[in-house]
Amino acid sequence: MCCMWNTKDNKSMKYYIKIHQAQGKRVIAICDENILGMTFEDGDLRLKVSEIFYKGDLLNIEELKEFIQEYTSLNAIGENIINELIKLGNINANKILKVKGVPYAMVFEI
């Protein structure tokens, strides 16, 4: 696949997930465990993996599946979670963006 990155065995990977709910909207924020709290900069672009926005439950991919079925928007950062979300069909591999080599994606349900 054109946009898959080399990753470890994802069964052992953990991801932070935080669900934000307000005014009938469900925003899901997910990041790879190892990048929480980091900031990536590339020219004028800045990607901050904020603990306030992303740090929630620490889960593996099987546990995450039940939470990512319905959302108003999905925000994901990190090589491993992006690969998993592509496999699950939540993210289009051609729509991935990168800052300093770190892939991220935002999906909005309309």
N, C-alpha and C positions, 0 to 999 in steps of 0.2 A: 504494500500500500504506500502511496506517495508521501504521506505525512505522518507515519508512525515513527516514534522515537524508540531507541534502545532503552529497555527498562528491565528492572529486576522481575522476579516472579511476583506478579501482582497479587497473588493470594495472600502473601505475607505483608503487602503494603497496607498502610493505614492512611486515612484521609480525614481532615477536619471538615465537618459539615455544620453549618449554622442556618437555621430557617428563620427568616424574618417575615412576620405577618403584620399587615396593617391595611385597613380599609378594603378588606376582601382580597388583597393581593398576597401571593406567596412567593417570596424571593429566596432562592436557595443559593448559598455560597459554599463552594467546596474547594479545598486546596490540598496538595500533597503535604503530608505531615512535616517533611523536612524543610519546607520553605516558609512556614508560618513565621511572620514577623520580619521577613526580609523585604528589601526594596531593590528593584532592578531598574536601572536607568540606561537609556540609549539615546543620546542627543537630547531632544526636547521631551522625549517620552519617559514617563515614570510610572512604574507599576509597583504598588505597595500592597503586600499581602498582610493586611492589617489584622491584628488579633481581635479588634473590636468587631470587625465585619465577618471574619472567617472562623474564629475559634469557638467551636461548639463541641459537639460530640466527636470522639475519635473512633472511626469505624473502618472495617474492611469493606471491600467492594460488594460482597454479598449482603452485608447489613445496610449498605447505602441504597441498594436497589429499591427497597420499599419506599424510601423517602423521595426518590427522584422521578416518580411516576407523574405527578401533577405539580405544575408550578406556573407562575405568571412570568418569572424570569429566572434564569440559571446563570450563575457566574462561576467559572471554573478556571483554576490556575495550577499548572504543574504538568510535567511530562506524563506522569503515570495516570492521573485522573483524566487528562485529556484523551489518552489512548483508550481508557476504559469507556468513557462516554461516547467515543466514536464507535467502538464495538457494539455498545448498547443501542446506538442509533439516536442518541440525544443531541449529538453534535455532528455537523457536516465537516468532514476532513478538509474540505477546500476553503473553509471559513475560519481557520485557525489563525490567530495573530501571534506575534512574538515580540517580546521586549528583552533585549540582551540574551536572546536564545531561549527564553522561557515562554512556552506556549500558554495562551489563554484564550478563552472564548466566552462570549455572552450570547445567550439565547433568550428571545422574548416571544412569548405566546401572545397572539393577537386575537 
